[in-house]
Amino acid sequence: RLYRHVDVLCRHGYSASILHQQPGFRCTWFANDTPVAVLAQVTPQPTDFLLVPEVLGPSLSQLLPRVSKVIFNQNAYLTFRGFPADGSPAPNPYASPDVLGAFAVSEDNASYLRYVFPTLHIVRLHYGIDPLFAPSFPKRKLITYMPRKNGEDVVQVLQILRYHGVLDNWELQALNGLTETQVAERLRESAVFLSFGHPEGCPLPPLEAMASGCVVVGYHGRGGREYFQPRFSWPIEMGDIIGFAQAAEEVLRHAQDKPSFLEERGRQASEYVKVHYSPEREEQDILTAWQTICENRGLSTKTVSVPHALWERPL
């Protein structure tokens, strides 16, 4: 998402680039021509900003001192990664005078940050789902899922469904090690997506699945509660294995009894994402956020030079 963020800024006259710590590194699992630079080779100017990820934890305080920073917090539940497990004191990077505020990607995460850091300037940004993720009907009898998170839950749910006989005549496919384009192709074919991610800032896989016309069953990760609408999806609380299996079985049995069931719900999900998570909304959120930050610093958005982004590798 940082690449997309920089692309938006560049299109609107900002001088922006991704900063990597590793020379020659570029994310290649999605198509991009985003400007990329090496952190060690950059000399910040007084009008520069550094947009940094939340996963840097307490070390964020030591990153380029005296350079103005905004924290792009894409998962509030990772805010304290790297902090002492025994509750002993640690630097609070969000209280640093260099930090001007934070961006949050869901209402759940914005609320988290407002509670923890009540004086911090926090802006909600909406993700925009790429038109690459679009529905296609009729769909195959294909169930997709991503196995990277909570793998033991994946095993339990799938085996329960297998024991109950509801996976007969259905194909299962794990989406792993694929490019963005390949994921979009699989989701376009898929009728059902099982979501196992938790905790999440604003989980993208189920959102992209909905955009592709899939019926989504599974964990909302807390950050996804705002779009896991019960009228077209089946949200499950983390760890409720039986509830997860029961919901998935209900969906598959409905599909057997009424062939149009999955398509009707899939179309509703896709339309919802198209309205609430459009690239246009994401772009406007980004521009409004940076305009506010620049105005608060007394800088013209036409003269501010580099809102930089720091990232090493995709999570």
Order of alpha helices (4+ residues) and beta strands (2+ residues): alpha-beta-beta-beta-beta-beta-alpha-beta-beta-alpha-beta-alpha-beta-alpha-beta-beta-alpha-alpha-alpha-beta
